[in-house]
Amino acid sequence: MAFPAQCDLAMPASIPKSGERVMGILDTLGEVVGAVAAVEAAEKLDPNAGLLTKGVAAIAGFKGAGALESTLAKKEGDADTNEAESQEPDSQA
């Protein structure tokens, strides 16, 4: 039996690195927590909430948490960019 290195097979470029995998898991965990929180909130508002109501709340919480995370990441990136620009010396002074 030949190993992939002996067969000149390259690893696919789509395999994420370990740091990317951890961030992906944390992103998914955040979305799941958002879904659970939304279902709990729906049950607090309507103790007799049906399955459809809970399902819609779960989907909204999942999507909302994902959107919130991406918005926060974008703002963090913008803040880093602004901070880097403000630290650059003024060449025209």
KALIN-V617964 format. One record per residue. SS is DSSP state (alpha for helix, beta for strand, coil for the rest). PHI is phi in whole degrees, 0 to 359 (* if undefined). Layout:
ss:SS phi:PHI
ss:SS phi:PHI
This chain:
ss:coil phi:*
ss:coil phi:264
ss:coil phi:276
ss:coil phi:304
ss:coil phi:294
ss:coil phi:282
ss:coil phi:265
ss:coil phi:59
ss:coil phi:266
ss:coil phi:267
ss:coil phi:287
ss:coil phi:296
ss:coil phi:287
ss:coil phi:277
ss:coil phi:284
ss:coil phi:287
ss:coil phi:285
ss:alpha phi:298
ss:alpha phi:295
ss:alpha phi:291
ss:alpha phi:295
ss:alpha phi:296
ss:alpha phi:296
ss:alpha phi:296
ss:alpha phi:293
ss:alpha phi:294
ss:alpha phi:297
ss:alpha phi:295
ss:alpha phi:299
ss:alpha phi:297
ss:alpha phi:292
ss:alpha phi:294
ss:alpha phi:298
ss:alpha phi:298
ss:alpha phi:294
ss:alpha phi:296
ss:alpha phi:297
ss:alpha phi:293
ss:alpha phi:294
ss:alpha phi:298
ss:alpha phi:296
ss:alpha phi:296
ss:alpha phi:292
ss:alpha phi:292
ss:alpha phi:288
ss:coil phi:222
ss:coil phi:300
ss:coil phi:260
ss:coil phi:298
ss:coil phi:277
ss:alpha phi:297
ss:alpha phi:296
ss:alpha phi:297
ss:alpha phi:294
ss:alpha phi:295
ss:alpha phi:295
ss:alpha phi:296
ss:alpha phi:296
ss:alpha phi:295
ss:alpha phi:297
ss:alpha phi:294
ss:alpha phi:297
ss:alpha phi:292
ss:alpha phi:295
ss:alpha phi:295
ss:alpha phi:296
ss:alpha phi:293
ss:alpha phi:295
ss:alpha phi:297
ss:alpha phi:292
ss:alpha phi:294
ss:alpha phi:295
ss:alpha phi:295
ss:alpha phi:295
ss:alpha phi:294
ss:alpha phi:295
ss:alpha phi:295
ss:alpha phi:295
ss:alpha phi:294
ss:alpha phi:296
ss:alpha phi:295
ss:alpha phi:296
ss:alpha phi:294
ss:alpha phi:294
ss:alpha phi:292
ss:alpha phi:285
ss:alpha phi:273
ss:coil phi:290
ss:coil phi:291
ss:coil phi:281
ss:coil phi:281
ss:coil phi:261
ss:coil phi:283
